[in-house]
C-alpha cells in the first residue's frame, strides 16, 4: 500500500470546488481537489456544485473510513479458526 497524507482531512466549503486540506480553515497541505466538470465554455458547471462538494466530503472522510475498515478487518480476523483473512 502506498503512503498517504495522515488525517484528519478537512473539506473547504468556500467555493464551487472542493479543496481537501490538512487544516479545517482551508489552509495547510492540499490533499486533493474536487472540481465541477466544465460546461464546455471554459467555466465550471454550477448545476453540479452540490455533487462536487459531496465528492469532496467523501474524499475528506477517507482517513476515518480507512481506520474504520482496518478495525472491522481486525475484528473479523479475531472471530476464530473458521474465518480466513
C-alpha positions in Angstrom: 0.0 0.0 0.0 1.3 3.4 -0.8 1.7 6.1 1.8 -0.8 8.9 2.1 -1.0 12.2 4.0 -2.1 11.4 7.5 -5.6 12.6 8.6 -7.6 14.2 9.6 -8.5 15.9 6.4 -11.0 18.7 6.0 -13.2 19.9 3.2 -13.1 23.6 2.5 -16.6 24.8 1.6 -15.7 28.2 0.3 -16.3 27.9 -3.5 -17.8 25.9 -6.3 -15.0 23.4 -6.0 -13.9 21.2 -3.1 -10.5 21.6 -1.6 -9.4 18.9 0.8 -6.7 20.1 3.2 -5.0 19.2 6.5 -6.5 22.2 8.3 -10.2 23.0 9.0 -9.7 26.6 7.9 -8.9 25.5 4.4 -5.2 26.3 4.7 -2.4 23.8 5.2 -1.4 21.0 2.9 -3.8 20.4 0.0 -4.6 16.7 -0.2 -6.9 16.8 -3.2 -9.3 19.0 -5.2 -12.7 18.0 -6.5 -13.9 20.2 -9.3 -17.2 20.5 -11.1 -16.9 19.3 -14.7 -16.5 22.1 -17.2 -19.5 23.3 -19.2 -17.6 23.3 -22.5 -17.5 27.1 -22.3 -14.4 27.2 -20.1 -16.3 27.5 -16.8 -17.4 25.1 -14.1 -20.9 23.7 -14.2 -23.0 25.5 -11.5 -25.6 22.7 -11.6 -23.0 20.2 -10.3 -21.8 22.3 -7.3 -23.5 20.2 -4.7 -22.3 17.0 -6.3 -18.7 18.3 -6.3 -19.0 19.3 -2.6 -20.4 15.9 -1.7 -17.5 14.2 -3.5 -15.0 16.5 -1.6 -16.6 15.5 1.7 -16.2 11.8 0.9 -12.6 12.3 0.0 -12.0 14.2 3.2 -13.5 11.3 5.2 -11.1 8.8 3.6 -8.7 8.6 6.6 -11.6 7.9 9.0 -13.1 5.4 6.6 -9.7 3.6 6.3 -9.4 3.4 10.1 -12.9 2.0 10.4 -12.2 -0.6 7.7 -9.0 -1.7 9.4 -10.8 -2.0 12.8 -13.6 -4.1 11.2 -11.0 -6.3 9.4 -9.1 -6.8 12.7 -12.3 -7.8 14.5 -13.2 -10.2 11.8 -9.8 -11.9 12.0 -10.3 -12.5 15.7 -13.5 -14.5 15.1 -11.9 -17.9 15.2 -10.4 -20.6 13.0 -13.4 -20.6 10.6 -12.7 -17.0 9.5 -10.0 -16.7 6.8 -8.4 -13.3 6.4 
